[in-house]
């Protein structure tokens, strides 16, 4: 059984871009790392399968990995 689970997320970004202080600095993360910590009585092969299934079916992971089409619009309020 799975007793507990925790997800740690960390990433790399150049704050100069986010703060608008350097026009040549990228805005956004250049890398994101997810670390899953689980407390479970399971063999390593089962935990490896769990990670693969998590990557496959996690909506956030797949959205970021597949880079969906993104658009923005502006309209006047009534």
N, C-alpha and C positions, 0 to 999 in steps of 0.2 A: 504493500500500500504506500501511497504518497502521503507523507506526514506534513510536509510543508514545502513551499517553493517560493523563490524570490528571483526577480529579474533586475539586474543592474544594467543601466545604460550609460555609456559615456561616448563622447564625440570630440572631434577636432574641428575648430573653426577659428577664423581670424577675426577677432572682435573689431578690428579697424573697419572692416567692411560693414558689419552690422551696425556700428555706430556712425557710419558715414564719414569717417575722418580720413580715409584713404580710398580714392576712387579706383585704384588698381587692385585693391584687396577684394577677394571673393566674398559674396554674401551667402551664408549658409554653411552647413557642415561639409567638410571634405571627407570625413570618415565617421562612421557610427559603429560602435561595438556593443553587442548585447551579451551578457553573461548570465546564464541560468544556474542557480544554485538550488539543488533539490535534496531533501532528506527522505530517502526511500530505501526500502530493502529490495533492491532490484539489481540484477547483474548488469555489468557495463553494456552488454549488447542491447539490453532493453532500454537503457538510458540513451544510448546512441540512436535507437529507433525513435524514442520520444523527441529528441532534438530534431531529427529529420521531419517528423510529422508536424512539430511545432513550426518549423520553417515553412512547410508546405501549406498549412492551413491557417496560419496567423494572418489576419486581414492587414494589420499594420505592416508586418514584414513584407508581405507580397505587394502591397501598394507602393512601398518605398523601393522595392527591388525592381518592379516592372515599370516604374516611372510613367504613370498614366498621363493622358492629355490633361493639360491645365489651361484654363482660360479665366479672364477677368472681364467684367463689364461695369459700366457706370450709367446710371439713369437718374433723372431728376425725380425727386419726391413730389407727391401731389400736394 
